[in-house]
Amino acid sequence: MDIAFPFYSYTRGIGVVDAYHTHPDCQIAQSIPAVERIVGQPKGWPECIFCQVHHAPRPLLPNRRPNTSIEEL
């Protein structure tokens, strides 16, 4: 079954604040049973901070040379 996003729930799962969820990899969103989910964004509720982290762009790491010791640099 596909999960509809965004959604909110009056039961918070493992969360401690009321928030709506927008990302399928969010552990708080995953902890809310499908029967407790309401599709949409309720007025006045913030987006889950963990969903925000999953949506944030990740910085690219610089290329590292394999097996290079500090002395060789």
OpenMM code with the backbone's topology and positions (N, CA, C; nanometers):
from openmm import Vec3, app, unit

residues = "MET ASP ILE ALA PHE PRO PHE TYR SER TYR THR ARG GLY ILE GLY VAL VAL ASP ALA TYR HIS THR HIS PRO ASP CYS GLN ILE ALA GLN SER ILE PRO ALA VAL GLU ARG ILE VAL GLY GLN PRO LYS GLY TRP PRO GLU CYS ILE PHE CYS GLN VAL HIS HIS ALA PRO ARG PRO LEU LEU PRO ASN ARG ARG PRO ASN THR SER ILE GLU GLU LEU".split()
positions = [
    Vec3(0.0833, -0.1181, 0.0000),
    Vec3(0.0000, 0.0000, 0.0000),
    Vec3(0.0880, 0.1247, 0.0000),
    Vec3(0.0602, 0.2188, -0.0889),
    Vec3(0.1358, 0.3429, -0.0956),
    Vec3(0.0937, 0.4354, 0.0186),
    Vec3(0.1912, 0.5087, 0.0682),
    Vec3(0.1651, 0.6041, 0.1756),
    Vec3(0.1459, 0.7412, 0.1124),
    Vec3(0.0395, 0.8086, 0.1488),
    Vec3(0.0132, 0.9425, 0.0964),
    Vec3(0.0848, 1.0459, 0.1830),
    Vec3(0.1531, 1.1383, 0.1192),
    Vec3(0.2204, 1.2474, 0.1897),
    Vec3(0.1742, 1.3781, 0.1302),
    Vec3(0.1654, 1.4845, 0.2039),
    Vec3(0.1844, 1.4932, 0.3488),
    Vec3(0.0660, 1.4350, 0.4243),
    Vec3(0.0930, 1.4014, 0.5509),
    Vec3(-0.0149, 1.3538, 0.6373),
    Vec3(0.0124, 1.3985, 0.7798),
    Vec3(-0.0903, 1.3896, 0.8614),
    Vec3(-0.0777, 1.4183, 1.0041),
    Vec3(-0.1603, 1.3166, 1.0800),
    Vec3(-0.1457, 1.3183, 1.2114),
    Vec3(-0.2206, 1.2248, 1.2941),
    Vec3(-0.2370, 1.2844, 1.4330),
    Vec3(-0.3500, 1.2563, 1.4937),
    Vec3(-0.3704, 1.3005, 1.6317),
    Vec3(-0.2983, 1.2093, 1.7295),
    Vec3(-0.2572, 1.0918, 1.6832),
    Vec3(-0.1661, 1.0087, 1.7620),
    Vec3(-0.0283, 1.0349, 1.7054),
    Vec3(0.0675, 1.0602, 1.7890),
    Vec3(0.1983, 1.1081, 1.7433),
    Vec3(0.2978, 0.9983, 1.7101),
    Vec3(0.2636, 0.8739, 1.7324),
    Vec3(0.3641, 0.7691, 1.7154),
    Vec3(0.4723, 0.7885, 1.8206),
    Vec3(0.5986, 0.7893, 1.7786),
    Vec3(0.7080, 0.8112, 1.8734),
    Vec3(0.7426, 0.9594, 1.8873),
    Vec3(0.6698, 1.0459, 1.8176),
    Vec3(0.6943, 1.1900, 1.8246),
    Vec3(0.6428, 1.2497, 1.9542),
    Vec3(0.6947, 1.3682, 1.9877),
    Vec3(0.6524, 1.4348, 2.1115),
    Vec3(0.5767, 1.5651, 2.0863),
    Vec3(0.5678, 1.6070, 1.9607),
    Vec3(0.4926, 1.7285, 1.9275),
    Vec3(0.3999, 1.6998, 1.8101),
    Vec3(0.2943, 1.7789, 1.7961),
    Vec3(0.2062, 1.7676, 1.6807),
    Vec3(0.2776, 1.8262, 1.5594),
    Vec3(0.2847, 1.7509, 1.4517),
    Vec3(0.3497, 1.7965, 1.3293),
    Vec3(0.2958, 1.7141, 1.2134),
    Vec3(0.3039, 1.7706, 1.0924),
    Vec3(0.2669, 1.6911, 0.9752),
    Vec3(0.3932, 1.6345, 0.9124),
    Vec3(0.3791, 1.5273, 0.8386),
    Vec3(0.4936, 1.4529, 0.7866),
    Vec3(0.4948, 1.4561, 0.6349),
    Vec3(0.6162, 1.4680, 0.5793),
    Vec3(0.6308, 1.4839, 0.4345),
    Vec3(0.7319, 1.3888, 0.3721),
    Vec3(0.7973, 1.3046, 0.4497),
    Vec3(0.9020, 1.2187, 0.3933),
    Vec3(0.8842, 1.0733, 0.4369),
    Vec3(0.8901, 0.9793, 0.3425),
    Vec3(0.8674, 0.8379, 0.3765),
    Vec3(0.9765, 0.7740, 0.4615),
    Vec3(1.0967, 0.8331, 0.4661),
    Vec3(1.2047, 0.7753, 0.5467),
    Vec3(1.2059, 0.8252, 0.6914),
    Vec3(1.1171, 0.9159, 0.7247),
    Vec3(1.1098, 0.9685, 0.8610),
    Vec3(1.0623, 0.8578, 0.9563),
    Vec3(1.1415, 0.8323, 1.0602),
    Vec3(1.1068, 0.7258, 1.1547),
    Vec3(0.9816, 0.7591, 1.2352),
    Vec3(0.9587, 0.8854, 1.2614),
    Vec3(0.8377, 0.9234, 1.3343),
    Vec3(0.7155, 0.8971, 1.2468),
    Vec3(0.7243, 0.9349, 1.1181),
    Vec3(0.6129, 0.9086, 1.0263),
    Vec3(0.5874, 0.7588, 1.0145),
    Vec3(0.6938, 0.6803, 1.0098),
    Vec3(0.6799, 0.5356, 0.9982),
    Vec3(0.6174, 0.4735, 1.1230),
    Vec3(0.6307, 0.5404, 1.2376),
    Vec3(0.5781, 0.4847, 1.3620),
    Vec3(0.4277, 0.5057, 1.3788),
    Vec3(0.3667, 0.5833, 1.2894),
    Vec3(0.2229, 0.6110, 1.2988),
    Vec3(0.1488, 0.5086, 1.2129),
    Vec3(0.0581, 0.4315, 1.2715),
    Vec3(-0.0154, 0.3311, 1.1937),
    Vec3(-0.0961, 0.3952, 1.0802),
    Vec3(-0.1062, 0.3252, 0.9693),
    Vec3(-0.1756, 0.3782, 0.8511),
    Vec3(-0.3202, 0.4178, 0.8825),
    Vec3(-0.3868, 0.3457, 0.9703),
    Vec3(-0.5269, 0.3779, 1.0014),
    Vec3(-0.5401, 0.5075, 1.0802),
    Vec3(-0.4306, 0.5563, 1.1370),
    Vec3(-0.4333, 0.6804, 1.2157),
    Vec3(-0.3915, 0.8029, 1.1339),
    Vec3(-0.3575, 0.7859, 1.0070),
    Vec3(-0.3054, 0.8949, 0.9237),
    Vec3(-0.4174, 0.9683, 0.8520),
    Vec3(-0.4068, 1.1005, 0.8495),
    Vec3(-0.5026, 1.1867, 0.7807),
    Vec3(-0.4243, 1.2643, 0.6753),
    Vec3(-0.4631, 1.2504, 0.5495),
    Vec3(-0.3904, 1.3157, 0.4409),
    Vec3(-0.4116, 1.4661, 0.4484),
    Vec3(-0.3014, 1.5422, 0.4353),
    Vec3(-0.3095, 1.6874, 0.4331),
    Vec3(-0.2175, 1.7527, 0.5343),
    Vec3(-0.2244, 1.8854, 0.5368),
    Vec3(-0.1459, 1.9660, 0.6300),
    Vec3(-0.2426, 2.0476, 0.7148),
    Vec3(-0.2512, 2.0184, 0.8433),
    Vec3(-0.3445, 2.0946, 0.9270),
    Vec3(-0.2951, 2.2374, 0.9489),
    Vec3(-0.3874, 2.3291, 0.9530),
    Vec3(-0.3540, 2.4700, 0.9717),
    Vec3(-0.2882, 2.4911, 1.1081),
    Vec3(-0.1734, 2.5558, 1.1070),
    Vec3(-0.1043, 2.5884, 1.2310),
    Vec3(-0.0064, 2.4834, 1.2803),
    Vec3(-0.0018, 2.3676, 1.2175),
    Vec3(0.0929, 2.2647, 1.2592),
    Vec3(0.2221, 2.2802, 1.1797),
    Vec3(0.3375, 2.2640, 1.2435),
    Vec3(0.4647, 2.2732, 1.1714),
    Vec3(0.4962, 2.1414, 1.0997),
    Vec3(0.5885, 2.1496, 1.0037),
    Vec3(0.6387, 2.0276, 0.9407),
    Vec3(0.7324, 1.9581, 1.0391),
    Vec3(0.7282, 1.8284, 1.0433),
    Vec3(0.8142, 1.7480, 1.1300),
    Vec3(0.9611, 1.7831, 1.1036),
    Vec3(1.0380, 1.8069, 1.2092),
    Vec3(1.1775, 1.8454, 1.1894),
    Vec3(1.2593, 1.7311, 1.1294),
    Vec3(1.2205, 1.6083, 1.1547),
    Vec3(1.2942, 1.4957, 1.0981),
    Vec3(1.2642, 1.4812, 0.9489),
    Vec3(1.1426, 1.5122, 0.9076),
    Vec3(1.1108, 1.5152, 0.7643),
    Vec3(1.1910, 1.6261, 0.6969),
    Vec3(1.2049, 1.7406, 0.7629),
    Vec3(1.2831, 1.8515, 0.7077),
    Vec3(1.4280, 1.8101, 0.6865),
    Vec3(1.4833, 1.7368, 0.7819),
    Vec3(1.6224, 1.6909, 0.7696),
    Vec3(1.6367, 1.5980, 0.6493),
    Vec3(1.5398, 1.5099, 0.6288),
    Vec3(1.5471, 1.4185, 0.5147),
    Vec3(1.5371, 1.4931, 0.3818),
    Vec3(1.4671, 1.6054, 0.3786),
    Vec3(1.4536, 1.6829, 0.2552),
    Vec3(1.5723, 1.7754, 0.2310),
    Vec3(1.6521, 1.8032, 0.3327),
    Vec3(1.7633, 1.8975, 0.3196),
    Vec3(1.8698, 1.8420, 0.2250),
    Vec3(1.9272, 1.9278, 0.1401),
    Vec3(2.0340, 1.8805, 0.0521),
    Vec3(2.1560, 1.8410, 0.1346),
    Vec3(2.2196, 1.7353, 0.0935),
    Vec3(2.3385, 1.6886, 0.1648),
    Vec3(2.4623, 1.7423, 0.0940),
    Vec3(2.5584, 1.7925, 0.1699),
    Vec3(2.6797, 1.8450, 0.1067),
    Vec3(2.7611, 1.7313, 0.0452),
    Vec3(2.8266, 1.7624, -0.0631),
    Vec3(2.9146, 1.6646, -0.1250),
    Vec3(3.0452, 1.6591, -0.0479),
    Vec3(3.0933, 1.5407, -0.0228),
    Vec3(3.2196, 1.5251, 0.0468),
    Vec3(3.3337, 1.5384, -0.0531),
    Vec3(3.4457, 1.5987, -0.0112),
    Vec3(3.5588, 1.6097, -0.1040),
    Vec3(3.6144, 1.4717, -0.1369),
    Vec3(3.6704, 1.4603, -0.2562),
    Vec3(3.7321, 1.3336, -0.2951),
    Vec3(3.8514, 1.3060, -0.2050),
    Vec3(3.8613, 1.1835, -0.1618),
    Vec3(3.9737, 1.1443, -0.0764),
    Vec3(4.0566, 1.0409, -0.1506),
    Vec3(4.1844, 1.0533, -0.1370),
    Vec3(4.2717, 0.9541, -0.1978),
    Vec3(4.2766, 0.8321, -0.1071),
    Vec3(4.2557, 0.7139, -0.1619),
    Vec3(4.2587, 0.5940, -0.0771),
    Vec3(4.3991, 0.5620, -0.0287),
    Vec3(4.4058, 0.5106, 0.0925),
    Vec3(4.5321, 0.4651, 0.1509),
    Vec3(4.6402, 0.5726, 0.1531),
    Vec3(4.6032, 0.6939, 0.1825),
    Vec3(4.6999, 0.8033, 0.1921),
    Vec3(4.7218, 0.8351, 0.3392),
    Vec3(4.8437, 0.8280, 0.3814),
    Vec3(4.8747, 0.8597, 0.5217),
    Vec3(4.9004, 1.0095, 0.5348),
    Vec3(4.8992, 1.0569, 0.6559),
    Vec3(4.9228, 1.1986, 0.6818),
    Vec3(5.0636, 1.2366, 0.6403),
    Vec3(5.1617, 1.1484, 0.6579),
    Vec3(5.2993, 1.1784, 0.6217),
    Vec3(5.3159, 1.2020, 0.4722),
    Vec3(5.2360, 1.1354, 0.3894),
    Vec3(5.2479, 1.1508, 0.2456),
    Vec3(5.1903, 1.2833, 0.1968),
    Vec3(5.1069, 1.3440, 0.2770),
    Vec3(5.0467, 1.4709, 0.2368),
    Vec3(5.1476, 1.5786, 0.2624),
] * unit.nanometer
topology = app.Topology()
chain = topology.addChain("A")
for resn in residues:
    res = topology.addResidue(resn, chain)
    for name in ("N", "CA", "C"):
        topology.addAtom(name, app.Element.getBySymbol(name[0]), res)
